Amino acid sequence: MIHLSPQAAQKILSIKAQENLESSYLRFAVETGCCGNYNYTVGFSSQKNPDDLEFESEGLKILVDPQSHIYLDGCSVAFQEQEGEQGGFHIQNPNAPASAGCPCEEPAGGCCQA
């Protein structure tokens, strides 16, 4: 399950209203990238696939594909209204590896990709 903070849910609902996407789901996905880092994808989807897992948090319906669910189960999403790099959405994922990034500093998909 993915947990949204009340502030994150409020911001997502505001974005859905601005984009006229009130009937859409919030979709999360994750791919493992270079050196095991997680690359998150978050967006809106009007369609639920047959194998999607559906959750609800703070009144928002959330979809996750089964493969991504392995990596996303138990994560939380917060939103902080601030200027600069500290503001915005923050995903806290207890399943994510403690990695400082690729030691060779290659872009994603570079030398460390297995």
C-alpha positions in Angstrom: 0.0 0.0 0.0 1.1 3.6 -0.7 0.2 6.2 1.9 -0.4 9.8 1.0 -0.1 12.6 3.5 -3.1 14.9 3.8 -1.0 17.7 2.2 0.1 15.5 -0.7 -3.5 14.4 -1.3 -4.8 17.9 -1.3 -2.1 19.0 -3.8 -2.9 16.0 -6.1 -6.6 16.8 -5.9 -5.9 20.4 -6.9 -3.8 19.2 -9.9 -6.5 16.8 -10.9 -9.1 19.6 -10.8 -6.9 22.0 -12.8 -6.2 19.4 -15.5 -9.9 18.2 -15.5 -8.9 14.7 -14.5 -11.3 14.2 -11.6 -12.2 10.6 -12.7 -8.6 9.5 -13.2 -6.6 7.2 -11.0 -3.2 8.1 -9.6 -0.7 5.7 -11.0 2.7 4.8 -9.4 5.4 2.7 -11.0 9.0 2.0 -10.3 12.0 0.7 -12.2 15.3 -0.2 -10.8 18.0 1.9 -12.4 21.7 2.2 -12.4 23.3 0.6 -9.3 19.9 -0.4 -8.0 18.6 3.1 -7.6 14.8 3.4 -8.0 13.3 5.5 -10.8 9.7 6.5 -9.9 6.9 7.3 -12.3 3.8 9.1 -11.0 1.0 10.2 -13.2 -2.7 10.1 -13.9 -4.5 7.2 -15.7 -8.0 7.0 -16.9 -7.7 3.2 -17.4 -7.3 0.4 -14.9 -5.4 -2.6 -16.3 -6.7 -6.1 -15.3 -3.6 -6.9 -13.3 -3.4 -3.5 -11.5 -3.5 -3.4 -7.8 -5.9 -0.7 -6.5 -5.5 1.1 -3.2 -7.1 4.2 -1.6 -5.3 6.8 0.5 -6.8 10.1 1.7 -9.7 9.6 -0.7 -7.6 9.1 -3.8 -7.6 5.9 -5.8 -4.1 4.6 -6.6 -3.1 2.0 -9.2 0.2 0.0 -9.1 1.3 -2.7 -11.4 2.2 -6.0 -9.6 5.9 -5.7 -10.4 6.2 -2.1 -9.1 4.2 -3.1 -6.0 7.1 -5.3 -4.8 9.2 -2.1 -4.6 6.5 0.4 -3.5 4.7 -1.4 -0.8 4.8 0.6 2.4 6.1 3.9 0.9 4.7 7.2 1.8 4.3 10.4 -0.2 4.5 13.9 1.4 4.2 17.3 -0.1 5.9 20.4 1.2 5.0 23.8 -0.1 8.3 25.7 -0.4 10.5 27.5 -2.8 13.6 25.8 -4.1 14.8 22.3 -3.9 13.2 21.4 -0.6 9.6 21.9 -1.9 7.4 19.5 -3.8 6.6 15.9 -3.5 8.8 13.6 -1.5 8.6 9.7 -1.6 9.9 7.9 1.4 10.4 4.2 0.5 11.5 1.7 3.2 12.3 -0.7 0.4 14.8 1.5 -1.5 18.4 0.6 -1.2 20.7 3.1 0.7 22.7 4.2 -2.3 24.4 7.5 -3.0 24.2 6.9 -6.8 26.5 5.4 -9.3 30.1 5.5 -8.2 31.4 6.0 -11.7 29.0 9.0 -12.2 27.8 7.7 -15.5 24.2 8.7 -16.5 21.5 6.1 -15.8 21.9 3.2 -18.1 25.7 3.7 -18.2 28.5 1.4 -17.0 26.7 -0.1 -14.0 23.7 -1.4 -15.9 23.6 -5.2 -15.6 
